[in-house]
Structure formats: C-alpha cells, structure tokens
Amino acid sequence: MQRIYAWLRAHPLWVDSVCTIPILGLALLQVVEDTTAPAPRWWWLVIVMLLSLGMALHRVRPLTATAMVVVGGLMQLVWDGTLTSANYAMLVALYTAAKSGPRWLSRIGLAMVLLGPAILLGRFPESSDSSFRDNVIGFGFLVVLLAIAWVLGDSMRTRRAFYAELEERATRLEFERDQQAQIAAAAERARIARELHDVVAHNVSVMVVQADGAAYAIDSSPDRAREALGTIAATGREALAEMRRLLGVLRSQAETDAYVPQPGVDQLGELVEQVRTTGLNVELRVEGVPVELPQSVALTAYRIVQEALTNTRKHAGPDATATVGVGYGEDGLEMEISDDGRGAAAPGDGMGHGLVGMRERVAMLGGRLRTGPSVGGGWSVSAMLPYAGRPDSSSVSSGTPNRTTLQGAQ
C-alpha cells in the first residue's frame, strides 16, 4: 500500500488526468445533447476543453491551470451561463490557488468567491420573481461551495507551513545538539589540557630540583643523593599515573579501565610533604570544620595550591618559605597561598599558562581569585570557591600585571 501511495504522489499529472476523464466525458455528453445553447457547439467544446485541461494540470502547473480556468469561465459568461460538469474545475483551481499558489493569487481567489457568483447573477438576470428568487438561492449556494473550496485550500497551506516549521525546528535542534556536543568535547579537551599542564608542571619541576640536588650530593652525601633519586622515581610514577588517567578519558567509552581517583583537599598534606622534599619550606594550616566538597571544588582547590607552590619554587628564590592556608567558611572554601620571596621583582620565562588555567577553573565554579604582591613582600594567591561548585557571581582579579604574566608562565 505504501508503494501505491508513493507512486501516486510521484505522478500527480497521471492521477489528475485520470480523474478528469469522467468529468470531461459528462461535459461533452451534455454539450452534444443540449441543442438549446445559444453559443456554437464548437465554442462549447473549446470551453469544456480549457476547463478540463486546467483541472488536469492544477498540481503540476498551478498558474497555467488557473489561467485556463479563468479564460474558460470568462468565455462561458460571454456566451451562456449554463453550468456543466466541467465547471468543477473552478473549485479545483480555487482550492489549488489557496493551497499552493502565491499569496496574491490566493487573495484574488478569495475575492472571486463573492465576485464570481455576483457577476454570473448580473450577467443573466431573470424577469420573474420566482426566477430571481431561484437565482438568489443559486448565488448563495455557489458562494458557499466556492468558500468551502478556498477554506480547504488555505487550511492545507497553513498545515503544510506548520509541518515545514516543525521540520525546520527539528533540523535546527539537531544542529544545535551537535554544536553543543562539539562545545562539550572542546571544553573537555581544554580541561584535560589544564590537568596535563598542572601535572607536568608540578611533577617535572620536582624532578628537576631533585635531580640537581642529587647531582650536587652524589659525591659528598650518597645517601641524600639516593633519597633524591627515589623521590624522582616516585614523582615520575605519580605523573605517569595521572597522565594515564587523563588520557584515558579520550579513549573509547567501552573500555572499563579503573582510573586513579581525582586529588582533592585531603591530599594537600601529601602535596606539601612532596614540595618539602624539594627544599622549599612549606607550612599547611587548615581552619574551620571540614565539609564534604563537590569533586570539582576539591580538584580545583588542589590544583590552585599545586600551581601556586610550583610558581613559588620557580620564582620566589632559594631561601623562600611558603604558607598554605585553607579555611572552611560559611559559603565556600577560602584559600591563601603566600611566600616571602622575590615577589613582583622575580624574572619570568613566559612559557606557560598557569594563572590562565587557574582563573578559568575559579570562574567556572563562580568563585573569586586574586593574585599579586604581598604587603610585606613576596607573592600571594587567594581564592574563594563556593561549596555549590557552580557559577553565581564570579569575580576574578589579579595584582600587578608584570607578576601576573610572570606566574602565568608555567
């Protein structure tokens, strides 16, 4: 059955021509049998053929079909007002004009709903009251019949426009869904890039410091050199484990390898101890009653402390000390990482995006971040991360531009 419907929709001219044949046959029979018509018989044949052709072409050539029907109707008004079965083409042409024709053609068709029967009544008036009454009834009948044809066509136009809008909306939503998927994938790649930067910058800097210490102590203090090499190996294994976890996100979802847990505030003690092994004196202070943090907040806090201590090791100088303060406030986690090193006077290498990634993380959570020189010297990084872990009214600022560029170069 579906094949039949598909064939019918694909061949509208054949379908309409077949439907026109019975109407054309009835009209020709009426022309042959009617011997009282004032017009020549061949003229009636022309009128019937015009109306029938207009009905057969109304879907494939709507404007041409409408023109044929209009010309046939005008010729019929000139010679005789007698209606035949071929006049059914007028209903079809009106329906097609309202459904598929231009808006101006549809409006003209609506105007002809009233003008056509009125012209017919004025062209062939009757003298007797009864005949006039019959014409009035016929006028009303024709108006209603033509109005129904126009309303059906206009309703079909509205329905098609509605379905076209639905299809366009579905296409647009599908496109937006694909765009959102691409944006989410880009955001995930950016997050992984930030994670990789934090892991590599921190662990490689620890390994470089330990390698330098081992090189100096290998002759005078073999035990310390051996301890430094052990720290390098442990740090390298930790870096590899985190990099495997991050790169595993890019693999197929079908793989079910277990990932290393994300670091958080609970791992800050281990981070501080690891930094101390590099020779930097770090003190960790925790205030307030600990609360359970969302994973995004805990990870961001860990990365901020990690990035700030990495910058301290690289820029603060050899004798600097650092303090890491973590406080559980009413609305969020408050942190301050400060050192007593060179501060804004420290040289930078301009090679990385440490502070940029830090700002992005804090802004994503709707928190506040400030970096700049400390009042008594050195450098400080302070941040507030809302417990909700989502944007509200974020405010991210920095201190001296030179130092911002300096510490962002990690």
Secondary structure, DSSP 8 states (H G I E B T S, - for coil): -HHHHHHHHH-HHHHHHHHHHHHHHHHHHHHHH----SS-HHHHHHHHHHHHHHHHTTTTSHHHHHHHHHHHHHHHHHH-----GGGHHHHHHHHHHHHTS-HHHHHHHHHHHHHHHHHHHHHS--SSHHHHHHHHHHHHHHHHHHHHHHHHHHHHHHHHHHHHHHHHHHHHHHHHHHHHHHHHHHHHHHHHHHHHHHHHHHHHHHHHHHHHHHHHHTTT-HHHHHHHHHHHHHHHHHHHHHHHHHHHTTS-TT----------GGGHHHHHHHHHTTT-EEEEEEES------HHHHHHHHHHHHHHHHHHHHHS-TT-EEEEEEEE-SSEEEEEEEE-S-GGGS-------HHHHHHHHHHHHT-EEEEEE-TTSSEEEEEEEETT-S-SS-EE--S-HHHHHHHH--
